[in-house]
Amino acid sequence: MKSGSLAELFSGTQIMIIQKDFQTVTHGRGSTSITAEVERIVAASGIHTGLCHVFVEHTSASLMLCENADPSVRRDLEYFLARLAPDGDPGYEHSAEGPDVRVIKG
């Protein structure tokens, strides 16, 4: 493995870093596809090979990756999570953000 600075490791390689922010509106528990927005940002960047890092800033949100070939996959996952951690279950203490926000779901 090479050692040295990043400049030495990537000598002769063009490095591009692009950062974009976007917001989306959700309606409580459930999944929201952000695929089209991420694809638009990546396409507009002009970068064809690389890494796309998506950071979700909300404390009780999570990012789920799936191939999205069949919409029933998201519905099945939502059904499973609703059964695993039902809304309004008195066993969960965290309720400051509403009954549909549970840390265990995020």
Backbone torsions as a table, in degrees:
resi	resn	phi	psi	omega
1	MET	NA	135.9	179.0
2	LYS	-70.3	149.7	171.7
3	SER	-123.3	159.2	-179.9
4	GLY	134.2	-174.4	-178.7
5	SER	-75.6	164.9	176.1
6	LEU	-60.1	-39.1	179.4
7	ALA	-59.7	-40.6	178.6
8	GLU	-69.4	-41.2	-178.3
9	LEU	-64.5	-36.4	-175.8
10	PHE	-109.7	27.0	179.5
11	SER	-56.8	127.4	179.9
12	GLY	84.7	-1.1	-179.6
13	THR	-106.5	133.0	176.9
14	GLN	-80.9	125.2	179.6
15	ILE	-111.9	125.5	178.5
16	MET	-121.6	132.9	175.9
17	ILE	-126.9	124.5	178.3
18	ILE	-126.3	133.5	178.6
19	GLN	-124.6	128.0	178.3
20	LYS	-132.3	144.6	175.9
21	ASP	-110.1	147.2	170.3
22	PHE	-150.1	158.5	179.6
23	GLN	-121.6	152.4	176.3
24	THR	-136.8	152.2	179.5
25	VAL	-100.7	132.5	176.2
26	THR	-119.3	165.5	-177.1
27	HIS	-125.4	58.2	179.2
28	GLY	84.5	-157.2	-176.7
29	ARG	-58.5	144.2	178.2
30	GLY	136.4	-179.9	179.4
31	SER	-110.4	149.1	179.7
32	THR	-130.2	124.0	179.8
33	SER	-77.6	129.3	175.0
34	ILE	-113.1	11.4	-175.7
35	THR	-55.3	-49.6	-176.4
36	ALA	-61.5	-40.6	-179.8
37	GLU	-67.9	-42.5	178.4
38	VAL	-64.9	-42.6	177.6
39	GLU	-60.4	-41.1	179.7
40	ARG	-62.8	-44.4	-179.4
41	ILE	-65.1	-43.8	179.9
42	VAL	-64.4	-44.6	179.6
43	ALA	-61.7	-42.0	-179.1
44	ALA	-67.9	-22.0	-178.7
45	SER	-70.4	-25.6	-177.3
46	GLY	81.1	-0.8	179.4
47	ILE	-85.3	130.0	-177.3
48	HIS	-104.5	-24.1	179.0
49	THR	-134.6	130.8	179.0
50	GLY	163.6	-155.7	-176.5
51	LEU	-122.9	133.1	175.5
52	CYS	-109.9	116.8	-179.1
53	HIS	-104.6	123.6	178.8
54	VAL	-112.1	121.7	-179.4
55	PHE	-113.0	120.7	179.8
56	VAL	-97.8	116.4	-172.6
57	GLU	-82.3	-19.4	-176.7
58	HIS	-70.9	138.0	-173.8
59	THR	-65.9	-27.1	-177.8
60	SER	-115.1	21.4	176.4
61	ALA	-101.9	156.8	175.9
62	SER	-138.6	164.6	-179.1
63	LEU	-113.2	126.9	-179.7
64	MET	-117.6	129.4	178.0
65	LEU	-105.8	126.9	172.9
66	CYS	-150.1	161.2	-174.2
67	GLU	-70.5	-16.8	174.4
68	ASN	62.9	25.0	179.5
69	ALA	-75.9	-28.6	-178.0
70	ASP	-130.8	116.2	-177.9
71	PRO	-60.9	-19.1	-179.7
72	SER	-69.3	-19.7	178.0
73	VAL	-61.9	-47.3	178.8
74	ARG	-63.6	-41.4	178.8
75	ARG	-63.3	-42.2	178.2
76	ASP	-62.7	-42.3	178.5
77	LEU	-64.8	-41.0	177.7
78	GLU	-63.4	-41.0	178.2
79	TYR	-62.8	-45.9	179.8
80	PHE	-61.4	-46.5	-179.0
81	LEU	-66.3	-35.8	177.8
82	ALA	-64.6	-35.1	177.3
83	ARG	-76.4	-36.2	-178.6
84	LEU	-68.3	-43.0	-178.1
85	ALA	-135.1	78.9	-175.1
86	PRO	-66.6	146.3	176.0
87	ASP	-60.7	141.5	175.3
88	GLY	76.5	5.6	179.0
89	ASP	-63.1	121.0	-176.9
90	PRO	-67.0	-10.2	179.0
91	GLY	-74.5	-14.6	179.5
92	TYR	-97.4	131.0	-177.5
93	GLU	-82.2	-39.8	-174.2
94	HIS	-67.5	116.3	179.4
95	SER	-143.2	8.1	-175.1
96	ALA	-61.7	-25.4	-176.9
97	GLU	-104.1	6.9	178.5
98	GLY	113.2	165.4	-174.5
99	PRO	-71.6	-17.8	-178.9
100	ASP	-92.3	2.0	-179.5
101	VAL	-111.2	108.3	178.8
102	ARG	-128.3	132.2	-179.2
103	VAL	-59.7	-35.8	-178.6
104	ILE	-63.7	-22.5	178.3
105	LYS	-85.2	-19.1	-172.2
106	GLY	-88.4	NA	NA
